[in-house]
Amino acid sequence: MPSKTRAHDLAAATPSTRDRYVDLLRVASLATVVLGHWLMSAVTTDAHGRTKVGNLLAVEPSLQAVTWVLQVMPVFFFVGGFSHALSYRSLTRRSQGPAYAAFLRARLQRLLRPTMVFIAVWGTGALAAQLLGGGGALTDTAARLVAQPLWFIGIYLAMVAFTPPLLRLHERYGWGAFAALVAAAVAVDVLRFAADVPFVAFLNFAFVWLAVHQLGFLRADGRLRLPALLALGGLAAAVALVALGPYPLSMVGMPGEKISNMSPPTAALLCHGMWLVGAVETLRGPGARLVARQRVWRAVIVANGVAMTAFLWHLTAMLGVYGVLLALDVPPPAPAGAAWWAQAPLRIAAAAAVTAVLVAVFRRVERPSAAVAAATARRASGPLAALGVTLALFGVLGLSTVGFGGLLQGHTAVLVAVRVTAPAAVLTAAAGWLLVEAAAPRRGRAG
């Protein structure tokens, strides 16, 4: 986390051409996701004293409508598209040629470094707990839940990897490239629901999220000129699909549901993303005026400096709060009841405090050293970087599916059609990260 002095200096040095509203959206979207996770966590104990971890939206289905506001991950991916377009073009101009490997390394430094530390800490802790006999149903549940946000890291890795070719398609076809991805996502859902084609639904992990990412390219080129129309069209389409089609109301995954809008993503979630992107772009004017205030901009700089670390550890913090309450024999109230809502602000404040402590411990990992930053500016190995990001992508996604529980028992989970174990996922992610690091050019070589 930047110090107050450093944040003040960075704020003062910000060029007038920088789009501060995009930085605000990045922080606000991740903060909303974190708050939503904290709010939806529902830990209960039954008559036999057994502890269960559930979801508030499953307990109180009427609250699922709030996911149409709180499920803002599409905004983060939209912002990613904007930033990736600017970054890749800048690196290409500086290197005067293809800059794929340098782009991958530059974008992945602040993404994979804190992720690999998170994996190492939780993997070591889960293994130690099992070796010492502390493993159990509740421990395994916690070890599985804390890994679930890693799906976001995996999807974001894919977006980084696909940026150069999709940016070229955008530069050639503009809105046509976005429309092609939308059409592909719709076609996948038709094959899934009308023809019951196996496994085809998983293609929408690419088509849906890359379509939202493509909107960021359009934003970078100033081509989102009618955001209100995009918002209204996306919202109307999402409402129609949920009302008339097989899609559930919730825009986040629900335990035990037969069909999810999130896993794999659906056309309804894509329309939801379109309405959110249109909405935040419609608010661009007042948002830009807000972040133009120096105090607000300094806060955004500080938050951006630790955003990924906070995101990785926020569920650990919330489960830690519940763990302390259970250890003190403080029974959690029934979810969605009056006592539950009354205590929610205290639980969230405690989780925020624990997250702040974890950020203080791990924050330095998120900022690459000067030597690493210098290395990314030089020509690097494209094949090594591409292989590395591919392995890291599958490793992280696999770990988000299987979690850290059952390391010694060989617990498995299915990623698309492949069974994965936690040790295999960890090794795959680590191998990918090492290959990305190995893609760096040797000192003194420029090309």
C-alpha positions in Angstrom: 0.0 0.0 0.0 1.5 3.4 -0.9 2.3 5.6 2.1 0.3 8.8 2.5 3.4 10.7 1.2 3.8 8.5 -1.8 0.1 8.6 -2.6 0.2 12.4 -2.3 3.2 12.5 -4.7 1.5 10.1 -7.2 -1.7 12.1 -7.1 0.2 15.3 -7.7 2.1 13.7 -10.6 -1.0 12.3 -12.3 -1.2 13.7 -15.9 -4.3 15.5 -16.9 -4.8 13.0 -19.7 -5.3 10.1 -17.3 -8.8 8.7 -17.2 -9.3 8.6 -13.4 -12.8 7.4 -13.7 -11.5 4.0 -14.9 -9.4 3.7 -11.8 -12.4 4.5 -9.7 -14.4 1.8 -11.4 -11.7 -0.7 -10.9 -11.6 -0.1 -7.1 -15.4 0.3 -6.7 -16.1 -3.0 -8.6 -13.8 -5.1 -6.5 -14.9 -3.4 -3.3 -18.6 -4.2 -4.2 -17.7 -7.9 -4.9 -15.9 -8.1 -1.5 -18.8 -6.5 0.3 -21.2 -8.8 -1.4 -19.3 -11.9 -0.4 -19.1 -10.7 3.2 -22.8 -10.0 3.2 -23.8 -13.3 1.6 -21.7 -15.5 4.0 -24.1 -17.4 6.3 -22.6 -19.6 9.0 -25.0 -21.5 11.1 -25.0 -24.3 13.7 -27.7 -27.0 13.9 -29.3 -28.7 16.9 -26.3 -31.1 17.2 -23.8 -28.3 17.3 -22.5 -28.9 13.7 -21.4 -25.8 11.8 -22.5 -25.2 8.3 -21.4 -22.5 5.8 -24.1 -21.4 3.5 -25.3 -18.6 1.3 -27.7 -15.9 2.4 -29.4 -15.8 -1.0 -30.2 -19.5 -0.7 -31.8 -18.9 2.7 -33.7 -15.9 1.5 -34.4 -16.3 -2.3 -36.2 -12.9 -2.4 -32.9 -11.2 -2.0 -31.5 -12.7 -5.3 -32.7 -9.6 -7.1 -29.9 -7.5 -5.4 -27.4 -9.5 -7.5 -28.5 -7.4 -10.5 -26.7 -4.5 -8.7 -24.0 -6.3 -6.6 -22.7 -8.7 -9.3 -20.4 -6.1 -10.8 -17.5 -8.3 -11.9 -18.4 -7.5 -15.6 -17.4 -3.9 -14.8 -14.0 -5.0 -13.7 -13.5 -7.0 -16.9 -14.7 -4.0 -18.9 -12.1 -1.8 -17.2 -9.5 -4.6 -17.9 -10.2 -4.3 -21.6 -9.7 -0.6 -21.5 -6.4 -0.9 -19.6 -5.1 -3.8 -21.7 -5.7 -1.9 -25.0 -3.8 1.1 -23.8 -1.0 -1.0 -22.3 -0.4 -3.2 -25.3 -0.4 -0.3 -27.7 2.1 1.6 -25.5 4.4 -1.4 -25.3 4.1 -2.0 -29.1 5.1 1.6 -29.8 8.1 1.5 -27.5 9.4 -1.8 -28.8 8.6 -0.8 -32.4 7.3 -4.3 -33.0 5.3 -7.2 -31.5 5.3 -6.9 -27.7 3.3 -10.0 -26.7 5.6 -11.5 -24.2 6.5 -8.1 -22.6 2.8 -7.3 -22.4 2.0 -10.6 -20.7 4.8 -10.2 -18.1 3.9 -6.5 -17.4 0.2 -7.4 -16.8 0.8 -10.5 -14.8 3.3 -9.2 -12.3 0.7 -7.7 -10.0 -1.7 -10.5 -10.7 0.3 -13.8 -10.3 2.7 -12.7 -7.6 0.1 -12.1 -4.9 -1.9 -15.1 -6.2 1.1 -17.5 -5.9 1.8 -16.2 -2.3 -1.9 -16.8 -1.4 -1.7 -20.3 -2.9 1.6 -21.1 -1.0 0.3 -19.8 2.3 -3.1 -21.6 2.2 -1.6 -24.8 0.7 1.0 -25.0 3.5 -1.6 -24.2 6.1 -4.1 -26.8 4.9 -1.4 -29.4 4.6 -0.1 -28.7 8.1 -3.7 -28.9 9.5 -4.2 -32.3 8.0 -0.8 -33.6 9.1 -1.5 -32.4 12.7 -4.9 -34.0 12.7 -6.8 -30.8 12.6 -8.5 -31.5 9.3 -12.3 -32.0 9.4 -15.5 -31.2 7.6 -15.5 -27.6 8.7 -11.8 -27.1 7.9 -12.2 -28.7 4.5 -15.2 -26.5 3.8 -13.2 -23.3 4.7 -10.2 -24.5 2.6 -12.5 -25.0 -0.4 -14.4 -21.7 0.0 -11.3 -19.5 0.2 -10.1 -20.8 -3.2 -13.4 -20.0 -5.0 -12.5 -16.4 -5.9 -9.5 -17.7 -7.9 -11.8 -18.3 -10.8 -11.7 -14.6 -11.4 -7.8 -14.7 -11.6 -8.1 -17.5 -14.1 -10.6 -15.7 -16.3 -8.5 -12.5 -16.1 -5.4 -14.5 -17.2 -7.3 -15.6 -20.3 -8.3 -12.0 -21.1 -4.6 -10.9 -20.9 -3.5 -13.7 -23.1 -6.2 -13.0 -25.8 -5.8 -9.2 -25.8 -3.4 -8.9 -28.8 -5.5 -11.0 -31.3 -8.8 -9.6 -30.1 -7.5 -6.1 -30.2 -6.5 -6.6 -33.8 -10.0 -7.8 -34.6 -11.4 -4.8 -32.8 -9.2 -2.4 -34.8 -10.4 -4.0 -38.0 -14.1 -4.6 -37.3 -15.0 -2.4 -34.2 -18.5 -3.2 -33.0 -18.6 -6.1 -35.4 -16.0 -8.0 -33.3 -18.2 -7.5 -30.2 -21.3 -8.5 -32.1 -19.6 -11.7 -33.2 -18.7 -12.7 -29.6 -22.3 -11.9 -28.5 -23.7 -14.1 -31.4 -21.3 -16.9 -30.3 -22.5 -16.7 -26.7 -26.1 -16.9 -27.8 -25.4 -19.8 -30.1 -23.7 -21.7 -27.3 -26.9 -21.3 -25.1 -29.1 -22.5 -28.0 -26.9 -25.6 -28.4 -26.9 -26.1 -24.6 -30.6 -25.6 -23.8 -32.3 -26.6 -27.1 -30.0 -29.3 -28.4 -28.5 -30.5 -25.1 -25.0 -30.6 -26.6 -22.6 -31.8 -23.8 -19.8 -29.5 -22.7 -20.6 -26.8 -25.2 -21.8 -24.5 -22.3 -18.2 -24.1 -21.1 -17.3 -22.2 -24.3 -19.2 -19.2 -22.8 -16.5 -18.8 -20.2 -14.6 -17.3 -23.1 -17.4 -15.8 -25.3 -19.3 -14.0 -22.5 -16.4 -12.6 -20.6 -14.4 -11.7 -23.7 -17.4 -9.8 -25.1 -17.5 -7.7 -21.9 -13.7 -7.2 -22.2 -14.2 -6.1 -25.9 -16.5 -3.3 -24.7 -13.4 -2.0 -22.9 -11.6 -1.8 -26.3 -14.5 0.3 -27.6 -14.3 2.5 -24.6 -10.5 3.0 -25.1 -11.3 4.3 -28.7 -14.2 6.5 -27.6 -16.8 4.4 -29.4 -19.2 3.9 -26.5 -21.2 7.0 -27.5 -24.7 5.9 -26.4 -24.2 4.2 -23.1 -27.8 4.7 -21.9 -29.0 2.8 -25.0 -26.6 0.0 -24.2 -27.8 -0.1 -20.5 -31.5 -0.1 -21.4 -31.0 -2.7 -24.2 -29.0 -5.0 -21.9 -31.4 -4.6 -19.0 -34.5 -5.3 -21.2 -32.8 -8.4 -22.8 -31.7 -9.7 -19.4 -35.2 -9.3 -17.9 -36.8 -11.0 -21.0 -34.3 -13.9 -20.8 -34.9 -14.5 -17.1 -38.7 -14.1 -17.4 -39.2 -16.2 -20.5 -36.2 -18.5 -20.7 -34.5 -21.2 -18.5 -32.3 -18.6 -16.8 -32.4 -18.1 -12.9 -33.0 -14.8 -11.3 -29.6 -14.7 -9.5 -26.6 -13.3 -11.3 -24.3 -15.2 -9.0 -23.9 -18.9 -8.5 -26.2 -20.6 -6.0 -25.6 -23.8 -4.1 -27.5 -26.8 -5.5 -29.0 -24.9 -8.5 -29.5 -26.9 -11.7 -28.7 -23.9 -13.9 -26.4 -21.1 -13.0 -25.9 -17.8 -14.8 -22.3 -17.8 -13.7 -20.8 -21.3 -14.0 -20.8 -21.5 -16.9 -21.8 -18.0 -17.9 -25.0 -17.5 -19.9 -26.4 -15.0 -22.4 -28.4 -13.6 -19.5 -25.2 -12.8 -17.7 -23.8 -11.2 -20.8 -26.9 -8.9 -21.1 -26.5 -8.1 -17.4 -22.9 -7.1 -18.1 -24.0 -4.9 -21.0 -26.5 -3.1 -18.8 -23.9 -2.5 -16.0 -21.3 -1.2 -18.5 -23.9 1.1 -20.0 -25.0 2.3 -16.6 -21.5 3.1 -15.3 -20.7 4.9 -18.6 -23.9 6.9 -18.3 -22.6 8.1 -14.8 -19.2 8.9 -16.2 -19.6 12.7 -15.9 -20.4 12.9 -12.2 -18.0 10.0 -11.5 -15.1 11.9 -13.2 -15.9 15.1 -11.2 -15.9 13.1 -8.0 -12.5 11.4 -8.6 -11.0 14.8 -9.8 -11.0 15.8 -6.1 -7.5 15.3 -4.8 -8.6 13.6 -1.6 -10.7 11.1 -3.5 -8.0 10.5 -6.1 -5.4 9.8 -3.4 -7.8 7.2 -1.8 -8.3 5.6 -5.2 -4.5 5.4 -5.7 -4.0 3.8 -2.3 -6.9 1.3 -2.9 -5.6 0.3 -6.3 -2.2 -0.4 -4.8 -3.6 -3.3 -2.6 -6.8 -4.2 -4.5 -5.7 -7.7 -5.6 -4.2 -8.6 -2.2 -7.4 -7.5 -0.5 -9.6 -9.5 -3.0 -7.5 -12.7 -2.5 -7.7 -12.6 1.3 -11.2 -11.2 2.0 -12.9 -14.5 2.4 -10.1 -15.7 4.7 -10.8 -12.7 6.9 -14.6 -13.3 7.0 -14.1 -17.0 7.8 -11.6 -16.0 10.5 -14.2 -13.7 12.1 -16.8 -16.5 12.2 -14.1 -18.9 13.5 -13.4 -16.6 16.5 -17.1 -16.3 17.3 -17.5 -20.0 17.2 -14.4 -20.5 19.4 -15.9 -18.1 21.9 -19.2 -20.1 21.9 -21.0 -17.2 20.4 -23.8 -18.8 18.3 -24.4 -17.2 15.0 -28.0 -15.9 14.6 -30.3 -17.4 12.0 -29.5 -15.9 8.6 -31.8 -13.1 7.3 -33.4 -12.7 10.8 -33.5 -9.4 12.7 -30.5 -10.4 14.9 -28.5 -11.4 11.8 -29.1 -8.1 10.1 -28.3 -6.2 13.3 -25.0 -8.0 13.7 -24.1 -7.7 10.0 -22.4 -4.3 10.2 -20.2 -5.5 13.1 -19.2 -8.7 11.2 -18.4 -6.7 8.1 -16.4 -4.2 10.1 -14.4 -7.0 11.8 -13.8 -8.7 8.4 -12.5 -5.4 7.0 -10.2 -5.0 10.0 -8.8 -8.5 9.5 -8.4 -7.9 5.8 -6.5 -4.7 6.5 -4.1 -6.7 8.7 -3.6 -9.3 6.0 -3.0 -6.6 3.4 -0.4 -5.0 5.7 1.4 -8.4 5.8 1.2 -9.3 2.1 0.9 -5.9 0.3 4.6 -5.7 -0.8 4.2 -8.7 -3.0 1.7 -6.9 -5.2 4.2 -4.3 -6.3 7.0 -5.6 -8.6 10.5 -4.5 -8.0 12.3 -2.0 -10.2 14.4 -4.7 -11.7 11.3 -6.7 -12.7 9.7 -3.6 -14.2 12.8 -2.9 -16.2 12.9 -6.5 -17.5 9.3 -6.3 -18.8 10.2 -3.3 -20.9 12.7 -5.4 -22.9 12.0 -7.9 -25.6 11.1 -11.3 -24.0 10.3 -14.8 -25.1 6.8 -15.1 -26.6 6.5 -18.9 -26.6 7.6 -19.3 -23.0 5.3 -16.5 -21.8 2.3 -18.0 -23.8 3.0 -21.5 -22.4 3.4 -20.1 -18.9 0.1 -18.1 -18.9 -1.7 -21.2 -20.3 -0.4 -23.4 -17.4 -1.1 -20.7 -14.8 -4.6 -20.3 -16.2 -5.5 -24.0 -15.9 -3.8 -24.4 -12.5 -5.6 -21.5 -11.0 -9.0 -22.5 -12.4 -8.4 -26.0 -11.2 -7.6 -24.8 -7.7 -10.7 -22.6 -7.7 -12.8 -25.8 -8.4 -11.2 -28.3 -6.0 -9.9 -25.9 -3.2 -7.2 -26.6 -0.6 -9.1 -29.3 1.3 -8.2 -33.0 1.1 -4.6 -32.5 0.0 -3.6 -35.8 1.5 -6.8 -37.7 0.7 -6.6 -36.8 -3.0 -9.9 -35.0 -3.3 -10.9 -34.3 -6.9 -13.2 -31.9 -8.8 -14.1 -31.6 -12.4 -12.8 -28.7 -14.5 -14.9 -28.9 -17.7 -14.3 -32.6 -18.4 -11.0 -33.1 -16.6 -10.7 -34.3 -13.0 -8.2 -32.2 -11.0 -6.6 -32.5 -7.6 -5.3 -29.7 -5.5 -1.6 -30.8 -5.6 -1.8 -31.1 -9.4 -3.4 -27.6 -9.7 -0.8 -26.0 -7.4 2.0 -27.5 -9.4 0.5 -26.5 -12.7 0.0 -22.9 -11.5 3.5 -22.7 -10.1 5.0 -24.1 -13.3 3.2 -21.5 -15.3 4.4 -18.7 -13.1 8.0 -19.9 -13.4 7.7 -20.0 -17.1 6.4 -16.5 -17.2 9.3 -15.4 -15.1 11.7 -17.4 -17.3 10.4 -15.5 -20.3 12.3 -12.4 -19.1 15.3 -11.5 -21.3 18.7 -11.8 -19.9 20.2 -8.7 -18.5 21.9 -6.7 -21.1 20.0 -8.1 -24.0 17.5 -5.8 -25.8 16.1 -8.0 -28.4 
